Amino acid sequence: MTGFEIAGASAADMKLIRDWADEEGWNPGDSDRFAFAVADPEGFLVGRLDGEPVACISAVRYGAGFGFIGFYIARPAVRGQGYGIRVWHAGMERLDGRLVGLDGVVDQQDNYRKSGFRSAWNNFRYEGAPQGEGDASVEIVDAATLPFGLLAAYDRRFFPAPRDAFLSAWTALPGRTALAAVRDGRIEGLGVIRPSSAAHRIGPLYAATPEVAAALLRRLARHAPDGMVSVDVPDANPAAAALFEGLGLAPAFETARMYTGPTPALALPELFGVTSLELG
């Protein structure tokens, strides 16, 4: 593999990686890369062949013991030539000694199993315009009006490690809307919507009940120009799929959440939409 080198991604590379993911049909958020870089500035790797970017991966470290793999892409012209697997090994080496998670597309899941990953649940991307009226009994507020410490503590119920810097950027980037459901001073739900190439993406979507999730979903969908939204729904929460189908959304894409070790203890009955297939 003369002429092939792997190095950290530049700001220009981060835009390129996003475009590659869009070409794969993954529909990442338009500004996701800015929050991703905050999570772990050194966690994005690009493989170059004679100086030309041809492969990439994200291997983001969270805390002292968790990591997440995403953006594993080799360009079509170089697939099957060993460049992708070189980038894969570089990413996994960066996360050595940690519990590692990823969201794998269907045709790659067997390869991930060979690398030691095991399925925890499936994510089904539901798309459409939510039907019906909102629940007036649920109080929905701008998440920015709440103390950030409360939001960060709430997020930790749904993720294996603290990610405060990422969450701060993820909820506050321009063009996004972050809403929270509150009751008696407690957070009972959180949702973020962001513009993407196709349907606006919603993630995370946390809620104490399906009713709260529906209220958040409908309010968030108002911020999509055509009302069309996209949510990656874990089947580990059976109530979630039933909710989205009842609201008129349809499944359009499937991945599997996979880990190299035991599935973390998360509040899955209240997880209605994962934050990001790329960073967990």
C-alpha distance (Angstrom), angle and dihedral (degrees) to the residues before:
residue distance angle dihedral
M1 . . .
T2 3.77 . .
G3 3.79 111.4 .
F4 3.82 95.4 23.5
E5 3.81 117.6 122.8
I6 3.80 134.3 169.2
A7 3.80 120.7 -147.8
G8 3.77 141.6 152.7
A9 3.78 117.6 -71.3
S10 3.79 121.0 -102.3
A11 3.80 124.0 -143.1
A12 3.81 88.4 -97.2
D13 3.80 89.6 49.9
M14 3.81 90.5 54.1
K15 3.80 89.7 58.2
L16 3.81 90.1 46.8
I17 3.81 91.9 50.5
R18 3.78 89.8 52.2
D19 3.80 90.6 51.7
W20 3.81 91.8 49.3
A21 3.81 90.0 51.8
D22 3.79 89.4 50.7
E23 3.81 90.0 52.9
E24 3.81 88.2 53.7
G25 3.82 88.3 58.4
W26 3.80 95.2 -111.4
N27 3.83 94.5 124.6
P28 3.83 99.0 -147.3
G29 3.78 117.9 -166.7
D30 3.78 116.2 -86.2
S31 3.82 93.5 -120.0
D32 3.80 101.2 26.2
R33 3.80 91.9 112.0
F34 3.81 92.0 68.6
A35 3.80 92.3 58.3
F36 3.80 90.6 41.2
A37 3.80 91.3 56.7
V38 3.80 90.2 51.8
A39 3.80 91.0 53.4
D40 3.82 92.8 59.3
P41 3.82 118.4 -15.0
E42 3.81 92.1 -163.0
G43 3.79 95.9 44.2
F44 3.81 98.3 93.5
L45 3.79 120.5 81.6
V46 3.79 131.0 -171.2
G47 3.80 127.1 -164.3
R48 3.80 114.8 -146.1
L49 3.79 127.0 -163.2
D50 3.79 110.6 -156.6
G51 3.79 87.4 -19.9
E52 3.82 95.2 -50.5
P53 3.84 117.9 116.8
V54 3.81 108.8 -118.9
A55 3.82 106.4 154.6
C56 3.79 140.4 22.2
I57 3.79 145.1 -179.2
S58 3.79 138.3 179.2
A59 3.80 117.7 -136.3
V60 3.78 103.7 177.1
R61 3.78 122.3 -173.0
Y62 3.80 119.4 -143.1
G63 3.78 118.5 -170.0
A64 3.80 117.3 -42.3
G65 3.78 101.2 -49.8
F66 3.80 114.6 27.0
G67 3.79 135.5 72.1
F68 3.78 138.1 171.6
I69 3.79 131.1 -147.4
G70 3.80 121.4 -148.8
F71 3.79 144.3 142.1
Y72 3.79 91.3 48.0
I73 3.79 99.8 169.5
A74 3.78 135.9 152.0
R75 3.77 115.2 -171.6
P76 3.83 113.1 -109.9
A77 3.82 93.6 -114.4
V78 3.84 92.7 61.3
R79 3.79 102.1 36.5
G80 3.77 116.0 128.4
Q81 3.81 92.5 24.6
G82 3.80 98.5 97.7
Y83 3.79 99.5 -106.0
G84 3.80 94.8 110.0
I85 3.80 94.0 51.5
R86 3.81 90.0 50.3
V87 3.80 89.5 56.3
W88 3.83 90.1 44.9
H89 3.80 91.7 55.1
A90 3.80 91.1 48.0
G91 3.79 91.0 52.9
M92 3.79 94.2 47.0
E93 3.80 91.5 47.5
R94 3.79 88.4 56.0
L95 3.82 89.1 57.2
D96 3.80 96.1 42.1
G97 3.80 113.0 147.9
R98 3.81 94.7 20.2
L99 3.77 133.7 103.1
V100 3.80 102.3 -104.4
G101 3.79 128.6 -156.4
L102 3.78 134.2 -171.8
D103 3.79 141.4 167.8
G104 3.80 106.1 -125.6
V105 3.79 126.9 -160.2
V106 3.81 114.2 -126.7
D107 3.80 98.2 -103.8
Q108 3.82 93.0 52.9
Q109 3.80 100.2 45.4
D110 3.80 95.3 93.5
N111 3.80 89.8 53.2
Y112 3.80 90.7 50.9
R113 3.80 90.2 51.0
K114 3.80 88.8 54.7
S115 3.81 86.7 55.5
G116 3.80 91.9 55.1
F117 3.80 102.0 -92.3
R118 3.80 122.2 136.3
S119 3.80 127.9 -163.3
A120 3.80 117.8 -105.5
W121 3.81 99.5 174.1
N122 3.81 141.7 -31.6
N123 3.79 125.8 -104.4
F124 3.79 118.5 -146.6
R125 3.78 117.4 -164.5
Y126 3.80 109.0 -135.6
E127 3.78 118.3 -161.7
G128 3.77 135.1 -174.9
A129 3.79 144.3 76.3
P130 3.83 112.6 -61.6
Q131 3.79 112.6 -116.4
G132 3.80 129.3 -146.2
E133 3.78 135.1 33.9
G134 3.79 127.4 -58.2
D135 3.80 125.4 -106.5
A136 3.80 106.9 -102.9
S137 3.81 91.6 -163.0
V138 3.82 91.9 68.5
E139 3.81 114.4 85.1
I140 3.80 110.3 -139.5
V141 3.81 119.1 -169.3
D142 3.78 137.8 175.7
A143 3.80 103.7 -89.3
A144 3.81 89.5 -140.2
T145 3.81 89.2 69.0
L146 3.81 91.7 63.2
P147 3.81 124.8 81.8
F148 3.78 106.0 -91.3
G149 3.79 91.1 -134.1
L150 3.81 89.3 64.7
L151 3.81 91.7 51.4
A152 3.81 92.3 47.9
A153 3.81 92.3 48.9
Y154 3.80 90.4 49.4
D155 3.82 92.0 49.3
R156 3.81 90.8 54.5
R157 3.79 89.8 67.6
F158 3.80 88.2 67.3
F159 3.81 103.6 37.8
P160 3.82 131.4 57.4
A161 3.82 96.0 -127.5
P162 3.82 140.3 24.9
R163 3.80 112.3 -86.6
D164 3.79 103.0 171.6
A165 3.83 97.9 147.2
F166 3.80 91.5 49.5
L167 3.81 92.5 46.4
S168 3.79 91.9 49.8
A169 3.80 91.5 54.6
W170 3.80 94.5 38.3
T171 3.81 93.7 56.9
A172 3.80 97.7 40.3
L173 3.80 108.7 41.6
P174 3.83 114.5 123.4
G175 3.78 114.7 -88.3
R176 3.80 94.0 27.5
T177 3.77 130.9 108.5
A178 3.80 122.7 -153.3
L179 3.80 117.7 -169.3
A180 3.80 130.7 -177.4
A181 3.80 131.9 -160.7
V182 3.79 112.7 -138.9
R183 3.77 134.9 -172.0
D184 3.82 125.7 179.4
G185 3.79 90.8 -15.6
R186 3.83 93.6 -51.2
I187 3.78 126.5 114.4
E188 3.80 109.7 -120.9
G189 3.77 98.9 170.0
L190 3.80 145.0 10.3
G191 3.78 132.0 -167.0
V192 3.80 136.1 172.6
I193 3.81 127.0 -164.7
R194 3.79 123.5 -164.9
P195 3.80 135.8 178.2
S196 3.80 118.6 -102.4
S197 3.78 136.8 171.3
A198 3.80 91.8 -91.1
A199 3.81 127.2 13.2
H200 3.80 114.6 -1.0
R201 3.80 109.8 -96.4
I202 3.82 122.0 -125.1
G203 3.78 117.7 -159.3
P204 2.86 140.9 176.4
L205 3.78 102.2 27.6
Y206 3.79 111.3 176.9
A207 3.80 123.1 170.2
A208 3.78 139.3 165.1
T209 3.83 91.0 -137.4
P210 3.81 138.8 10.1
E211 3.80 88.3 -106.8
V212 3.79 91.4 58.1
A213 3.81 90.3 46.2
A214 3.81 90.8 52.0
A215 3.79 92.1 49.0
L216 3.80 91.8 51.2
L217 3.80 92.6 44.9
R218 3.78 93.9 52.6
R219 3.81 93.1 46.8
L220 3.78 92.3 47.5
A221 3.81 91.7 48.5
R222 3.81 89.1 61.8
H223 3.80 86.4 72.0
A224 3.81 93.1 59.3
P225 3.82 109.7 89.5
D226 3.81 93.6 -132.1
G227 3.80 97.0 24.8
M228 3.80 90.8 -112.2
V229 3.79 114.2 138.0
S230 3.79 137.9 175.2
V231 3.82 125.2 -148.0
D232 3.82 129.5 179.5
V233 3.80 102.3 -136.7
P234 3.83 122.3 -163.0
D235 3.79 116.0 -136.6
A236 3.81 86.8 -149.0
N237 3.82 83.1 84.0
P238 3.84 103.4 56.5
A239 3.80 91.5 -171.9
A240 3.80 90.9 61.7
A241 3.81 98.4 64.8
A242 3.80 91.1 44.9
L243 3.79 89.8 51.3
F244 3.80 95.7 50.9
E245 3.78 94.0 45.0
G246 3.80 89.1 50.0
L247 3.81 89.3 53.1
G248 3.81 91.2 54.1
L249 3.82 100.6 -102.8
A250 3.81 120.5 135.9
P251 3.82 132.3 -149.2
A252 3.80 113.4 -105.5
F253 3.80 109.5 161.3
E254 3.81 137.6 23.6
T255 3.78 136.3 -151.6
A256 3.80 135.4 161.7
R257 3.78 124.9 -126.4
M258 3.78 104.4 -135.2
Y259 3.82 134.1 -178.8
T260 3.78 135.2 -168.4
G261 3.81 90.4 -133.7
P262 3.79 141.3 11.3
T263 3.79 116.2 -20.0
P264 3.82 107.6 -102.4
A265 3.79 118.0 -111.1
L266 3.81 102.4 -104.3
A267 3.81 134.0 163.1
L268 3.80 90.8 -103.3
P269 3.84 96.6 163.5
E270 3.82 86.7 63.8
L271 3.81 96.9 42.3
F272 3.81 107.7 100.1
G273 3.81 98.5 158.7
V274 3.81 131.3 16.7
T275 3.77 118.1 -126.8
S276 3.78 100.0 -123.7
L277 3.80 136.4 -16.9
E278 3.79 87.9 -143.0
L279 3.82 101.4 53.4
G280 3.79 104.0 14.5
